[in-house]
């Protein structure tokens, strides 16, 4: 029996067996953006009319969010990447912990529930593998819009006072440009009475996507994508047909997969402006890029070490920090990677070290001395993006690796191994 097969048969937890020394070629197809689709699904609660979403990725996080909507009385049908949502009979304003546990995005329902029904009871999402991830800014924003909020025993109980149960427009300045807080406040303010504004708003493409969907439903939002968003409240929103943007983090992961395996590859569909910070860093480390309207072709040269600091959009995304670190482990020279968004997002370092990477960590900074090649090992991804990083590292390593952490991976990458295999990888799921 080959060595890899004998190791695989001994690991009982689900894992990917990834053959190293891989060269990718052709084109990798990018699915719809997970982080957009999740918030757009929550936004469907804002109307009694039917909403149709196209390009919804087939992911476990999407399934969980779908189940949450079903519990609230929403009718939902999904065929591949198309989803029909009918929230006309929305009745439930209380979400049980068992259902929302593990899906932070479930907290997105609080804004629409308050705006449409005037009440919501949702467990606090709590921290996760990468950090504490508070929701104080969401709560502060909702309070500014007139909601009464009580947080007790880990549950947020929110209601809108008055007979009309309508939130009131407010001027809100966020302490930090939180993506989730911006989206929560946006969804609450669209049906509020009067004018609202969000300053120091998150500028991420997913916020812009939400704003576009809401405007297609009849909302009056301007400025999304910039630091100040203004909203004129309307009384009703209507249904619409809307296509989710391509997933910039999946696209970025594929570009880094090409770079780490020194492969010529195309990635599509993409909105290249959503990837500018990554594209600049890929050029800086030696890759040649051909940017088309909806696709990017990458031709990696000799990869050299460069420095990365994660920042809110348009800066380098924290969600690509782990995959980029995997790339830097085999770059020529030294690179310094600083994580500025989450306090606990360096867990992949220990796994990369087990594959022979030379990395020193001090606080949230990693100093990486590139080595010629990693060596295969059984590795475990502790969160979504670090599991993806382990897959990329394994593709480039010498030998066959076993990557555990598929419960994380399947949350955010649709058919990852099938897509990579179609471009020349050899990955088997056990
Ligand atoms: C979203 C993304 C996630 C991405 C992150 C940052 C979704 C479903 N998830 O998460 O993939 O990694 O943006 O790009 O869209 N913070 C506070 N107080 C708050 C809220 C946030 O201090 O009330 C801090 C967080 O602890 C974190 C930083 O702000 O350090 C960014 O968090 P935020 O932008 O809110 O991330 P999420 O919306 O949770």
Boltz pocket constraint, residues with backbone or C-beta under 6 A from the ligand:
constraints:
  - pocket:
      binder: B
      contacts: [[A, 35], [A, 36], [A, 38], [A, 104], [A, 105], [A, 131], [A, 132], [A, 133], [A, 134], [A, 135], [A, 136], [A, 137], [A, 138], [A, 176], [A, 177], [A, 178], [A, 179], [A, 180], [A, 181], [A, 202], [A, 206], [A, 318], [A, 319], [A, 340], [A, 341], [A, 342], [A, 343]]
      max_distance: 6.0
